[in-house]
């Protein structure tokens, strides 16, 4: 195996040498820092050019995708960044999902691939420079190998579609050079990356690398993984997160042949949410899933409520309303520009409105599950996680194993939406495997998944705007009440607001006197990260309110928005960076033109529009609806996005369309309610995702080409959907919906 991949001898070059979390891009590092490599990236004819790239002797290229793919397309986009810099032939590239890359650094974890996280909206921006450097290094090594064989200076050679080409036309395939390339000492400084004019894959459309497997049912998810001798566990959680087991009779369950054990689980009160059991639970472990479910059904158990048994969503909303209507000081004054109190006395007109939004579950298509095999020297897990490094933390704490003794494998994930940034289900699986001393596959059932989630908090927004005699908005005051998703997660009390509101959200910086206050609600209902937070809740309130201001001024809502955005300029952001008003106005104008906004007053249907900015990206939606009696039909949805440089236009369009439909579903129907401390929803009949009949046949997507560094897009299209929909409903029905879910409120007001 001379020259092939030998993990103990492989040499790496660090982009950030000696820094925790450094990304390894090439070849020279100590033995103890070798990265775990998937089995299908190993072999006698596969040669390693860094932790991401393997080249077969026949010229085919395997590229590892470092971030988990929850449907965001990163398993395609990230490898295409590498493949473009490498000048690989995409037709001969195969993508392999990498598991967690962790090495043992004197007992501390060293992250081989840098930060690995998916569905968080920043995979592209986080990987853009690192992965280009990795691809450029691999290309440099191949060119040096070719120069040695051809006897030509490397600078006279060029690369193209998996070959190195000399000035006289001689061609050497990468497969012919790979073995020699692994023996070349890398440069002291990273090789230069390509200039944009040389891109061949970046910016060109490509289908999802897993698409065929997904549509044919061949792509394996964590649910499909197995160890030959693994047993199965299912759970029954306490309906109160702070409750306790009152009575348990397991005799009937254990009488079922094949039921092996009944285990009680308890949360560790010293650990933050997401790192321990979500609520007290009883697990049934059996030889098969069916037997485990039968055993759970046979249990005789009762639960004793904790202090949360008096909680309800109705009471929390009343608490929020009382706080916002009072003169109480906010928990945090998030931002205070100018003097809103003084401006209030100078205005000619004042507009006020209050908006209500419900608690939401994640409702992933694949419920929580985890396959684990433990022994005294190792742990191997298949985890559908968005954050494998955080999953590793949970496993290491429970097992005490060394960093490189924990092997976390990440299959394709059946939806994340932020739920899989928490790892309570991993803690449960490890604890149960320890209790039974066998490999174990934990499965959550749908009722457990919906009724025991880290929910997005419901919230109430109270807004008022002051308008002068020149019809300019001179003051904006936003008061928000919600239960922070960061409570109990080790975040200081003065930063709990950061999961609920953005200091730079529109129209901050566009109004001379701007104030944003956050009021904390006390709640025992579990909360956690959710897709689009904190932008999605704030955008509904803000962009609905801008529409109400336009109505009060009797002017075109598009004109009101463009007037608020103002002339092309850069609006500074707190913390650095700026909003480019030209880019924001552009996406707004694009959707207006596509939806035929010029007819907004004359069409029998209703047109609504909204726009938003977040994390360097710009988005706008226009929605057209019709009503026949109480029947609402969404005729069209148009979205324009500007994310800077687009890696894969087809993938971006898919993300935008999917996020638009997801946001429509959230806005139309969904709400989690709590009564007597218990979540009332436990299946799709209680939590009805939008049907195909409720959604538009197509989502028209306009992508704006750009040259700046790419921004994330996994939930970019979420925020502006609900306000555009509500604004369209107002045009067609004259009913202003200020409370979600929209359909329930619309029917109440008609």
C-alpha positions as CSV (number, residue, x, y, z in Angstrom):
1,X,0.0,0.0,0.0
2,X,2.9,2.3,-0.6
3,X,1.6,5.8,-1.4
4,X,-2.0,5.0,-0.5
5,X,-3.9,6.5,2.4
6,X,-2.4,5.5,5.7
7,X,-3.9,7.4,8.5
8,X,-0.9,7.0,10.8
9,X,1.4,8.5,8.2
10,X,-0.7,11.1,6.5
11,X,0.7,14.6,6.6
12,X,-1.4,17.7,6.9
13,X,-1.0,21.5,6.5
14,X,-3.1,23.6,8.8
15,X,-4.7,26.8,7.7
16,X,-4.6,28.0,11.3
17,X,-1.8,26.0,12.9
18,X,-2.2,25.3,16.6
19,X,-5.6,27.0,16.9
20,X,-8.5,25.0,18.4
21,X,-11.0,24.3,15.6
22,X,-8.5,24.9,12.9
23,X,-9.3,23.5,9.4
24,X,-6.8,21.0,8.1
25,X,-6.4,21.5,4.3
26,X,-3.3,19.7,3.2
27,X,-0.5,17.5,4.3
28,X,1.5,17.7,7.5
29,X,0.5,17.1,11.0
30,X,1.3,14.9,14.0
31,X,0.1,11.3,14.1
32,X,-2.4,12.0,16.8
33,X,-4.4,14.4,14.7
34,X,-5.4,12.1,11.9
35,X,-9.0,12.6,10.9
36,X,-11.4,9.7,10.8
37,X,-12.2,8.9,7.2
38,X,-15.3,7.1,5.9
39,X,-14.7,3.6,4.7
40,X,-15.6,4.3,1.2
41,X,-12.8,6.9,1.1
42,X,-10.2,4.2,1.9
43,X,-8.6,1.7,-0.4
44,X,-5.5,0.5,-2.1
45,X,-5.8,2.8,-5.1
46,X,-7.1,5.9,-3.3
47,X,-4.6,8.6,-2.6
48,X,-5.3,11.3,0.0
49,X,-4.7,15.0,-0.8
50,X,-6.0,16.4,2.5
51,X,-8.9,15.3,4.7
52,X,-11.5,16.2,2.1
53,X,-10.1,14.8,-1.2
54,X,-9.3,11.3,-2.3
55,X,-8.2,10.6,-5.9
56,X,-8.5,7.1,-7.4
57,X,-5.8,5.8,-9.7
58,X,-8.4,5.8,-12.5
59,X,-8.9,9.6,-12.0
60,X,-12.2,9.6,-10.2
61,X,-12.4,12.0,-7.3
62,X,-14.0,11.5,-3.9
63,X,-14.8,14.7,-2.0
64,X,-16.0,14.7,1.6
65,X,-18.9,17.0,2.6
66,X,-18.1,18.3,6.1
67,X,-21.4,19.8,7.1
68,X,-24.6,17.7,7.8
69,X,-27.2,18.1,5.1
70,X,-30.7,18.6,6.4
71,X,-32.0,19.3,2.9
72,X,-30.1,22.5,2.5
73,X,-28.0,21.3,-0.3
74,X,-24.6,21.7,1.4
75,X,-23.6,18.2,0.4
76,X,-23.6,19.5,-3.1
77,X,-22.5,23.1,-2.7
78,X,-19.5,22.6,-0.4
79,X,-17.9,19.9,-2.6
80,X,-18.4,22.0,-5.7
81,X,-16.3,24.8,-4.1
82,X,-13.5,22.2,-3.6
83,X,-14.0,20.6,-7.0
84,X,-13.8,24.0,-8.7
85,X,-10.6,24.9,-7.0
86,X,-9.2,21.5,-7.8
87,X,-10.3,21.7,-11.4
88,X,-11.9,18.3,-11.1
89,X,-14.3,16.9,-13.7
90,X,-17.6,17.0,-11.8
91,X,-18.8,14.0,-13.9
92,X,-16.1,11.9,-12.2
93,X,-16.7,13.3,-8.6
94,X,-18.4,11.3,-6.0
95,X,-19.5,13.0,-2.7
96,X,-19.2,11.2,0.6
97,X,-20.7,12.6,3.8
98,X,-18.0,13.0,6.4
99,X,-18.7,12.2,10.0
100,X,-17.3,14.2,12.9
101,X,-13.7,15.0,12.4
102,X,-12.1,14.9,15.9
103,X,-8.6,14.1,17.1
104,X,-7.1,13.7,20.5
105,X,-5.1,16.8,21.5
106,X,-3.7,15.8,25.0
107,X,-7.2,14.8,26.1
108,X,-8.9,17.7,24.4
109,X,-10.8,17.6,21.1
110,X,-9.1,19.0,18.1
111,X,-11.7,19.6,15.3
112,X,-10.1,18.3,12.0
113,X,-12.7,19.9,9.7
114,X,-13.2,23.1,11.5
115,X,-16.8,23.9,12.7
116,X,-19.2,21.3,11.4
117,X,-22.8,22.5,11.5
118,X,-25.8,22.3,9.1
119,X,-29.0,24.1,8.6
120,X,-27.7,27.2,10.6
121,X,-27.7,29.5,7.6
122,X,-23.9,30.1,7.5
123,X,-22.3,27.0,6.0
124,X,-21.5,28.8,2.8
125,X,-20.0,31.9,4.4
126,X,-18.1,29.8,6.9
127,X,-16.6,27.4,4.3
128,X,-16.0,29.8,1.4
129,X,-12.4,30.7,2.1
130,X,-11.4,27.4,3.9
131,X,-12.6,25.0,1.2
132,X,-11.1,27.0,-1.6
133,X,-7.8,26.9,0.2
134,X,-8.1,23.1,0.5
135,X,-8.9,22.7,-3.2
136,X,-6.1,25.0,-4.2
137,X,-3.6,23.1,-2.2
138,X,-4.6,19.8,-3.7
139,X,-4.4,21.3,-7.2
140,X,-0.9,22.7,-6.4
141,X,0.3,19.3,-5.2
142,X,-0.9,17.6,-8.4
143,X,0.8,20.3,-10.6
144,X,4.1,19.9,-8.7
145,X,3.9,16.2,-9.3
146,X,3.2,16.8,-13.0
147,X,6.1,19.2,-13.2
148,X,8.5,16.6,-11.9
149,X,7.3,14.0,-14.4
150,X,7.3,16.3,-17.4
151,X,10.4,18.2,-16.5
152,X,8.6,21.5,-17.0
153,X,8.3,24.4,-14.5
154,X,5.0,24.2,-12.6
155,X,4.1,27.7,-13.5
156,X,3.9,26.7,-17.2
157,X,1.3,24.0,-16.5
158,X,-2.4,24.4,-16.4
159,X,-5.3,22.3,-15.1
160,X,-8.6,21.4,-16.6
161,X,-11.3,18.8,-15.8
162,X,-9.0,16.4,-13.9
163,X,-5.9,16.7,-16.0
164,X,-2.7,18.7,-16.0
165,X,-1.8,20.1,-19.4
166,X,1.7,21.2,-20.6
167,X,2.3,23.9,-23.2
168,X,3.1,21.3,-25.8
169,X,-0.2,19.5,-25.3
170,X,0.9,16.6,-23.2
171,X,-1.8,15.6,-20.6
172,X,-1.5,13.8,-17.3
173,X,-4.6,12.6,-15.6
174,X,-5.0,13.3,-11.8
175,X,-5.1,9.6,-11.2
176,X,-1.6,9.2,-12.7
177,X,-0.3,12.0,-10.4
178,X,-2.1,11.3,-7.2
179,X,0.4,8.9,-5.7
180,X,3.4,11.2,-6.4
181,X,1.4,14.2,-5.2
182,X,1.0,12.7,-1.7
183,X,4.8,12.6,-1.3
184,X,5.4,16.3,-2.1
185,X,6.1,18.7,0.8
186,X,3.4,21.4,0.9
187,X,4.4,25.0,0.6
188,X,4.9,27.2,3.6
189,X,2.1,29.6,2.5
190,X,-1.2,28.4,1.1
191,X,-1.3,28.5,-2.8
192,X,-3.3,31.2,-4.4
193,X,-7.0,30.5,-5.1
194,X,-8.6,31.0,-8.5
195,X,-9.9,34.4,-9.6
196,X,-13.7,34.4,-10.3
197,X,-13.1,34.6,-14.1
198,X,-11.7,31.0,-13.9
199,X,-14.6,29.4,-12.1
200,X,-16.1,26.5,-14.0
201,X,-18.5,25.0,-11.4
202,X,-19.2,27.9,-9.0
203,X,-22.2,29.7,-10.2
204,X,-23.4,26.9,-12.5
205,X,-26.5,24.9,-11.7
206,X,-26.2,21.3,-10.4
207,X,-28.7,18.8,-9.0
208,X,-28.5,17.5,-5.5
209,X,-25.8,14.7,-5.3
210,X,-28.3,12.7,-3.3
211,X,-31.4,13.4,-5.4
212,X,-31.6,10.0,-7.2
213,X,-31.2,8.1,-4.0
214,X,-33.8,10.2,-2.2
215,X,-36.5,9.9,-4.8
216,X,-35.9,6.2,-5.2
217,X,-35.8,5.5,-1.5
218,X,-32.2,4.3,-1.5
219,X,-30.6,7.1,0.6
220,X,-30.1,5.7,4.1
221,X,-31.2,7.9,7.0
222,X,-30.3,7.3,10.6
223,X,-33.6,5.3,10.9
224,X,-32.2,2.9,8.3
225,X,-28.8,2.2,10.0
226,X,-28.3,-0.9,12.1
227,X,-25.8,-2.9,14.0
228,X,-26.5,-6.6,13.7
229,X,-27.1,-7.2,17.4
230,X,-28.7,-3.9,18.3
231,X,-31.9,-3.8,20.4
232,X,-34.6,-1.2,20.2
233,X,-35.9,1.4,22.7
234,X,-39.0,3.6,22.7
235,X,-40.0,6.1,25.3
236,X,-42.9,7.5,27.2
237,X,-42.1,11.0,28.5
238,X,-43.7,12.8,31.4
239,X,-46.2,15.3,30.0
240,X,-44.7,17.9,32.4
241,X,-41.0,18.8,31.8
242,X,-40.6,19.3,35.6
243,X,-42.8,16.4,36.7
244,X,-41.8,13.0,38.1
245,X,-42.8,9.4,37.9
246,X,-45.7,8.7,40.4
247,X,-46.3,5.0,39.7
248,X,-44.9,2.3,37.4
249,X,-46.0,-1.3,36.9
250,X,-43.8,-2.9,34.3
251,X,-44.9,-6.5,34.9
252,X,-47.2,-6.8,31.8
253,X,-44.6,-5.2,29.6
254,X,-41.8,-7.6,30.8
255,X,-44.2,-10.6,30.3
256,X,-44.1,-10.0,26.5
257,X,-41.5,-12.3,25.0
258,X,-38.7,-10.2,23.5
259,X,-39.1,-7.2,25.8
260,X,-35.8,-7.1,27.6
261,X,-35.9,-4.2,30.1
262,X,-37.8,-1.2,31.3
263,X,-35.6,1.8,32.3
264,X,-36.4,5.0,34.0
265,X,-34.6,8.2,32.8
266,X,-34.3,11.5,34.6
267,X,-33.0,14.9,33.4
268,X,-29.8,16.1,35.0
269,X,-30.6,19.4,36.6
270,X,-27.0,20.5,36.5
271,X,-26.9,20.4,32.7
272,X,-28.5,22.9,30.2
273,X,-31.4,22.0,28.0
274,X,-30.4,20.0,25.0
275,X,-27.6,18.1,26.8
276,X,-29.7,15.9,29.0
277,X,-33.0,14.1,29.0
278,X,-35.8,16.5,28.0
279,X,-38.2,15.3,30.6
280,X,-38.6,12.3,33.0
281,X,-39.2,9.2,30.9
282,X,-39.7,5.5,30.9
283,X,-38.0,3.5,28.2
284,X,-39.0,0.0,27.0
285,X,-36.1,-2.0,25.4
286,X,-36.9,-4.9,23.2
287,X,-35.6,-7.1,20.5
288,X,-37.6,-5.3,17.8
289,X,-39.4,-2.0,17.3
290,X,-42.8,-3.7,17.3
291,X,-42.1,-5.5,20.6
292,X,-40.9,-2.3,22.1
293,X,-44.1,-0.5,21.1
294,X,-46.2,-3.3,22.5
295,X,-44.2,-3.2,25.7
296,X,-44.8,0.6,26.0
297,X,-48.5,0.0,25.5
298,X,-48.5,-2.6,28.3
299,X,-46.9,-0.3,30.8
300,X,-49.0,0.9,33.7
301,X,-47.6,4.3,34.7
302,X,-48.7,7.6,36.0
303,X,-47.0,11.0,36.4
304,X,-47.0,13.6,39.0
305,X,-46.9,17.2,37.8
306,X,-44.4,19.8,38.8
307,X,-44.8,23.5,39.3
308,X,-45.4,24.0,35.5
309,X,-48.8,22.4,35.7
310,X,-50.5,25.8,36.0
311,X,-48.9,27.1,32.8
312,X,-50.9,27.8,29.7
313,X,-50.3,29.7,26.4
314,X,-53.3,31.8,27.1
315,X,-51.8,32.9,30.5
316,X,-48.5,33.6,28.9
317,X,-50.1,35.8,26.2
318,X,-51.9,37.7,28.9
319,X,-48.7,38.1,30.8
320,X,-47.1,39.5,27.6
321,X,-49.9,41.9,26.9
322,X,-49.9,43.2,30.5
323,X,-46.1,43.9,30.3
324,X,-46.3,45.7,27.0
325,X,-49.3,47.8,28.1
326,X,-47.6,48.8,31.4
327,X,-45.0,51.4,32.1
328,X,-42.6,48.7,33.4
329,X,-39.0,48.9,32.4
330,X,-38.1,46.3,29.8
331,X,-35.9,43.4,30.6
332,X,-33.5,44.7,28.0
333,X,-33.4,47.9,25.9
334,X,-32.0,46.4,22.8
335,X,-31.5,49.6,20.8
336,X,-32.2,53.3,21.4
337,X,-31.4,55.7,18.5
338,X,-32.2,59.3,18.8
339,X,-35.0,60.4,21.1
340,X,-38.3,58.6,20.4
341,X,-40.1,60.3,23.3
342,X,-39.2,63.8,22.0
343,X,-40.1,62.8,18.4
344,X,-43.5,61.6,19.6
345,X,-44.5,65.2,20.5
346,X,-43.5,66.5,17.1
347,X,-45.3,64.1,14.9
348,X,-48.5,64.8,12.9
349,X,-49.7,61.3,13.1
350,X,-49.2,58.1,15.1
351,X,-49.9,54.5,14.0
352,X,-50.2,51.7,16.5
353,X,-50.7,47.9,16.2
354,X,-50.1,44.7,18.2
355,X,-49.2,41.4,16.6
356,X,-49.5,37.9,18.2
357,X,-47.6,34.8,17.1
358,X,-48.0,31.3,18.5
359,X,-45.6,28.7,19.9
360,X,-44.3,26.4,17.2
361,X,-42.8,22.9,17.1
362,X,-40.1,21.7,14.7
363,X,-42.2,18.8,13.3
364,X,-39.3,17.2,11.4
365,X,-40.2,14.4,9.0
366,X,-37.7,12.1,10.7
367,X,-38.4,12.0,14.4
368,X,-35.6,12.0,16.9
369,X,-33.5,8.7,16.9
370,X,-30.0,7.6,17.6
371,X,-28.1,4.3,17.1
372,X,-25.2,3.7,19.5
373,X,-22.7,1.0,20.2
374,X,-20.5,1.3,23.3
375,X,-17.6,-0.6,24.9
376,X,-15.0,0.4,27.4
377,X,-12.7,1.8,24.7
378,X,-15.0,3.2,22.0
379,X,-18.4,4.6,21.1
380,X,-19.9,4.5,17.6
381,X,-23.0,6.4,16.9
382,X,-25.2,7.2,13.9
383,X,-26.8,10.5,14.8
384,X,-29.1,12.7,12.7
385,X,-27.6,15.9,14.0
386,X,-27.1,19.4,12.8
387,X,-24.1,19.9,15.1
388,X,-21.9,16.7,15.5
389,X,-19.4,18.5,17.7
390,X,-22.2,19.2,20.3
391,X,-23.3,15.6,20.0
392,X,-19.7,14.6,20.8
393,X,-19.8,16.7,23.9
394,X,-22.9,14.8,25.2
395,X,-21.4,11.4,24.5
396,X,-18.0,12.3,26.0
397,X,-19.5,13.5,29.2
398,X,-21.6,10.4,29.7
399,X,-18.8,7.9,28.7
400,X,-15.6,9.6,29.7
401,X,-13.9,8.3,26.5
402,X,-11.0,10.1,24.9
403,X,-11.8,12.4,22.0
404,X,-10.8,10.1,19.2
405,X,-12.5,7.1,20.8
406,X,-15.9,8.6,19.9
407,X,-17.0,8.0,16.3
408,X,-20.0,10.0,15.3
409,X,-21.4,9.3,11.8
410,X,-23.9,11.6,10.3
411,X,-26.2,10.2,7.6
412,X,-28.6,12.3,5.5
413,X,-31.0,14.0,7.9
414,X,-34.8,14.1,7.5
415,X,-35.3,17.7,8.5
416,X,-33.6,19.8,11.2
417,X,-35.1,23.3,11.5
418,X,-32.9,23.8,14.6
419,X,-34.3,20.8,16.5
420,X,-31.1,18.8,15.9
421,X,-28.9,21.4,17.4
422,X,-30.0,19.9,20.7
423,X,-29.0,16.4,21.7
424,X,-31.3,15.2,24.4
425,X,-32.1,12.2,22.3
426,X,-28.4,11.3,22.1
427,X,-28.1,11.5,25.9
428,X,-31.1,9.2,26.2
429,X,-29.7,6.6,23.7
430,X,-26.3,6.5,25.4
431,X,-27.8,6.1,28.9
432,X,-30.0,3.3,27.7
433,X,-27.1,1.5,25.9
434,X,-25.2,1.7,29.1
435,X,-28.2,0.3,31.0
436,X,-28.7,-2.7,28.7
437,X,-25.0,-3.2,27.8
438,X,-25.9,-3.8,24.2
439,X,-25.9,-1.8,21.0
440,X,-29.2,0.1,20.9
441,X,-31.3,2.1,18.5
442,X,-33.6,4.7,20.1
443,X,-36.7,5.7,18.3
444,X,-39.1,8.5,19.2
445,X,-42.6,8.1,18.0
446,X,-44.5,11.0,16.4
447,X,-46.6,11.7,19.5
448,X,-43.5,12.0,21.6
449,X,-41.8,14.1,19.0
450,X,-44.5,16.8,18.9
451,X,-45.4,16.8,22.5
452,X,-41.8,17.0,23.8
453,X,-39.9,19.5,21.7
454,X,-37.7,22.6,22.3
455,X,-40.4,24.9,20.9
456,X,-40.2,28.4,19.4
457,X,-41.7,30.7,22.0
458,X,-44.9,32.5,21.3
459,X,-44.6,36.3,21.3
460,X,-46.4,39.6,21.3
461,X,-45.2,42.7,19.4
462,X,-46.5,46.1,20.2
463,X,-45.4,48.7,17.7
464,X,-46.0,52.4,17.2
465,X,-44.7,54.8,14.6
466,X,-44.7,58.6,14.5
467,X,-45.1,60.3,11.1
468,X,-44.4,64.0,10.4
469,X,-46.2,66.4,8.1
470,X,-43.9,65.4,5.2
471,X,-45.2,61.8,5.6
472,X,-41.8,60.7,6.8
473,X,-41.5,58.1,9.6
474,X,-39.5,60.0,12.3
475,X,-39.9,57.6,15.2
476,X,-40.4,53.8,15.6
477,X,-40.9,52.0,18.9
478,X,-41.1,48.2,19.1
479,X,-41.9,46.4,22.3
480,X,-41.6,42.6,22.2
481,X,-42.5,40.0,24.9
482,X,-41.4,36.4,24.6
483,X,-39.7,33.6,26.5
484,X,-36.1,33.4,25.5
485,X,-34.8,30.3,23.8
486,X,-31.5,30.8,25.6
487,X,-32.8,30.5,29.1
488,X,-30.8,28.0,31.1
489,X,-28.3,27.5,28.3
490,X,-25.4,29.3,30.0
491,X,-26.1,32.7,28.4
492,X,-25.8,35.7,30.6
493,X,-29.1,37.4,31.5
494,X,-28.2,40.6,29.6
495,X,-27.9,38.6,26.4
496,X,-31.1,36.5,26.6
497,X,-32.7,38.8,24.1
498,X,-30.4,37.7,21.3
499,X,-32.5,34.7,20.4
500,X,-35.7,36.9,20.2
501,X,-34.7,40.1,18.3
502,X,-31.9,41.4,16.2
503,X,-30.3,44.7,17.1
504,X,-29.9,45.5,13.4
505,X,-33.3,44.3,12.1
506,X,-35.3,46.6,9.8
507,X,-36.0,49.5,10.1
508,X,-33.2,50.1,12.6
509,X,-30.8,52.6,11.0
510,X,-33.5,53.8,8.6
511,X,-35.5,55.8,11.1
512,X,-33.8,58.6,13.0
513,X,-35.5,57.8,16.3
514,X,-35.7,54.1,16.9
515,X,-36.3,52.1,20.1
516,X,-36.4,48.3,20.6
517,X,-37.4,46.8,24.0
518,X,-37.6,43.2,25.0
519,X,-39.6,41.8,27.9
520,X,-38.9,38.4,29.2
521,X,-41.7,35.9,29.9
522,X,-41.3,33.3,32.6
523,X,-42.1,29.8,31.1
524,X,-41.4,26.2,31.9
525,X,-42.2,25.0,28.4
526,X,-38.9,23.9,26.8
527,X,-37.5,26.3,24.1
528,X,-34.7,26.1,21.7
529,X,-33.4,27.2,18.3
530,X,-35.9,27.2,15.5
531,X,-35.7,27.9,11.8
532,X,-35.6,31.6,11.0
533,X,-35.2,32.8,14.5
534,X,-35.3,35.7,15.5
535,X,-36.0,37.1,12.1
536,X,-39.2,35.3,11.2
537,X,-41.3,36.6,14.1
538,X,-40.0,40.1,13.9
539,X,-40.5,40.4,10.1
540,X,-44.2,39.4,10.4
541,X,-44.7,42.3,12.9
542,X,-42.5,44.8,11.2
543,X,-43.5,44.3,7.6
544,X,-47.2,44.0,8.4
545,X,-46.8,47.3,10.3
546,X,-45.2,49.0,7.3
547,X,-48.2,48.0,5.3
548,X,-50.5,49.5,7.9
549,X,-48.5,52.7,7.8
550,X,-49.0,52.8,4.0
551,X,-52.7,52.3,4.4
552,X,-52.9,55.1,7.0
553,X,-51.1,57.4,4.6
554,X,-53.3,56.2,1.7
555,X,-50.3,55.4,-0.5
556,X,-48.9,52.5,-2.5
557,X,-47.2,50.0,0.0
558,X,-44.4,49.5,-2.4
559,X,-43.8,53.3,-2.5
560,X,-43.8,53.4,1.3
561,X,-41.2,50.7,1.5
562,X,-38.9,52.3,-1.1
563,X,-39.3,55.7,0.5
564,X,-38.3,54.1,3.9
565,X,-35.3,52.4,2.3
566,X,-34.2,55.6,0.7
567,X,-31.4,56.5,-1.7
568,X,-28.6,54.0,-2.5
569,X,-26.1,54.0,0.4
570,X,-24.6,51.8,3.0
571,X,-26.4,51.9,6.4
572,X,-23.9,51.0,9.2
573,X,-24.7,48.0,11.4
574,X,-24.0,47.8,15.1
575,X,-21.1,45.4,15.4
576,X,-19.8,46.1,12.0
577,X,-20.8,45.8,8.4
578,X,-23.6,47.7,6.6
579,X,-26.9,47.2,4.8
580,X,-26.7,48.1,1.1
581,X,-30.0,49.8,0.4
582,X,-29.6,49.4,-3.3
583,X,-29.6,45.6,-3.0
584,X,-32.6,45.7,-0.6
585,X,-34.6,48.0,-2.9
586,X,-33.6,45.8,-5.9
587,X,-35.1,42.6,-4.6
588,X,-38.2,44.5,-3.6
589,X,-38.6,46.0,-7.0
590,X,-37.9,42.6,-8.7
591,X,-40.8,40.8,-7.0
592,X,-43.0,43.8,-7.5
593,X,-42.4,43.7,-11.3
594,X,-42.8,40.0,-11.5
595,X,-46.2,40.0,-9.6
596,X,-47.4,42.9,-11.7
597,X,-47.6,45.2,-8.7
598,X,-48.7,48.2,-10.9
599,X,-52.2,46.6,-10.8
600,X,-52.3,46.3,-7.0
601,X,-55.3,48.6,-6.7
602,X,-57.2,47.2,-9.7
603,X,-56.9,43.4,-9.6
604,X,-59.8,41.4,-8.1
605,X,-57.2,39.3,-6.2
606,X,-55.1,40.6,-3.4
607,X,-51.4,41.4,-3.7
608,X,-49.0,41.7,-0.8
609,X,-45.3,42.5,-0.5
610,X,-42.6,42.4,2.1
611,X,-38.8,42.5,2.3
612,X,-36.1,41.7,4.8
613,X,-32.3,41.7,5.5
614,X,-30.2,39.3,7.5
615,X,-26.6,38.4,7.7
616,X,-25.4,39.9,4.5
617,X,-28.4,38.6,2.4
618,X,-31.5,40.3,1.0
619,X,-34.9,38.9,0.3
620,X,-38.4,40.0,-0.8
621,X,-41.7,38.3,-1.4
622,X,-44.8,39.1,-3.3
623,X,-47.9,37.0,-2.8
624,X,-51.2,36.9,-4.8
625,X,-54.3,35.5,-3.2
626,X,-58.0,35.1,-4.0
627,X,-61.0,34.5,-1.9
628,X,-64.3,32.9,-2.7
629,X,-66.5,33.1,0.4
630,X,-64.3,31.7,3.2
631,X,-62.0,29.9,0.9
632,X,-58.5,31.4,0.6
633,X,-56.4,30.4,-2.4
634,X,-52.7,31.4,-2.7
635,X,-52.4,31.9,-6.5
636,X,-48.8,32.9,-6.7
637,X,-45.7,33.4,-4.6
638,X,-42.6,35.2,-5.9
639,X,-39.3,35.5,-4.1
640,X,-36.2,37.4,-5.0
641,X,-32.9,36.8,-3.1
642,X,-29.5,38.4,-3.2
643,X,-26.9,36.3,-1.4
644,X,-23.8,37.6,-3.0
645,X,-22.0,35.0,-5.1
646,X,-24.2,32.0,-5.8
647,X,-22.4,28.6,-5.6
648,X,-25.2,26.5,-7.0
649,X,-28.2,28.4,-8.5
650,X,-30.3,25.3,-8.7
651,X,-29.7,24.5,-5.0
652,X,-30.4,28.1,-4.0
653,X,-33.7,28.1,-5.9
654,X,-34.7,24.8,-4.1
655,X,-33.8,26.3,-0.8
656,X,-35.8,29.5,-1.4
657,X,-38.9,27.6,-2.7
658,X,-38.8,25.1,0.1
659,X,-38.4,27.8,2.8
660,X,-41.3,29.8,1.2
661,X,-43.6,26.8,1.4
662,X,-42.5,26.0,4.9
663,X,-43.1,29.6,6.0
664,X,-46.5,29.5,4.4
665,X,-47.4,26.3,6.2
666,X,-46.3,27.9,9.5
667,X,-48.3,31.0,8.9
668,X,-51.5,29.3,7.7
669,X,-52.2,26.6,10.2
670,X,-49.7,25.9,12.9
671,X,-49.8,26.5,16.7
672,X,-48.6,24.7,19.8
673,X,-50.9,25.3,22.8
674,X,-50.3,24.5,26.4
675,X,-53.0,23.8,29.0
676,X,-52.4,22.8,32.6
677,X,-48.7,22.6,31.7
678,X,-49.2,20.0,29.0
679,X,-48.7,20.4,25.3
680,X,-52.0,19.7,23.6
681,X,-50.7,18.6,20.2
682,X,-49.4,15.1,19.6
683,X,-50.0,14.2,16.0
684,X,-50.6,15.7,12.5
685,X,-54.3,16.0,13.1
686,X,-53.5,18.4,15.9
687,X,-50.6,20.1,14.1
688,X,-51.7,20.2,10.4
689,X,-49.0,21.0,8.0
690,X,-50.3,22.8,4.9
691,X,-51.8,20.6,2.3
692,X,-50.9,20.9,-1.4
693,X,-54.3,22.5,-2.0
694,X,-53.5,25.3,0.4
695,X,-50.1,26.1,-1.2
696,X,-49.3,27.7,-4.6
697,X,-48.6,25.4,-7.4
698,X,-45.2,27.0,-7.9
699,X,-42.9,29.4,-6.1
700,X,-41.2,31.8,-8.6
701,X,-37.6,32.4,-7.6
702,X,-35.4,35.3,-8.8
703,X,-31.8,35.0,-7.9
704,X,-29.6,38.1,-8.1
705,X,-26.1,37.3,-9.3
706,X,-23.4,38.8,-7.1
707,X,-19.6,39.0,-6.7
708,X,-19.3,39.3,-2.9
709,X,-18.6,36.4,-0.6
710,X,-21.6,34.1,-0.4
711,X,-24.2,34.4,2.4
712,X,-26.3,31.6,3.8
713,X,-29.7,30.8,2.4
714,X,-31.1,27.8,4.4
715,X,-33.8,30.0,6.0
716,X,-33.3,33.3,4.1
717,X,-36.7,33.1,2.5
718,X,-38.6,32.5,5.7
719,X,-39.1,36.0,7.2
720,X,-40.8,37.9,4.5
721,X,-43.4,35.2,3.6
722,X,-46.0,35.7,6.4
723,X,-46.2,39.5,6.2
724,X,-46.5,39.3,2.4
725,X,-49.3,36.8,2.8
726,X,-51.1,38.8,5.5
727,X,-50.8,42.0,3.4
728,X,-52.3,40.2,0.4
729,X,-55.2,38.9,2.5
730,X,-55.9,42.5,3.7
731,X,-56.1,43.6,0.0
732,X,-58.6,41.0,-1.0
733,X,-60.7,40.9,2.2
734,X,-60.2,44.2,4.0
735,X,-59.4,42.1,7.1
736,X,-56.1,42.9,8.8
737,X,-54.7,39.7,10.3
738,X,-52.5,40.5,13.2
739,X,-52.5,37.1,14.8
740,X,-51.1,33.8,13.5
741,X,-52.1,31.2,12.5
742,X,-53.7,33.1,9.8
743,X,-56.6,30.9,8.7
744,X,-58.0,30.6,12.2
745,X,-57.8,34.3,12.8
746,X,-59.1,35.2,9.3
747,X,-62.2,33.0,9.7
748,X,-62.8,34.5,13.1
749,X,-62.7,38.1,11.7
750,X,-64.7,37.5,8.5
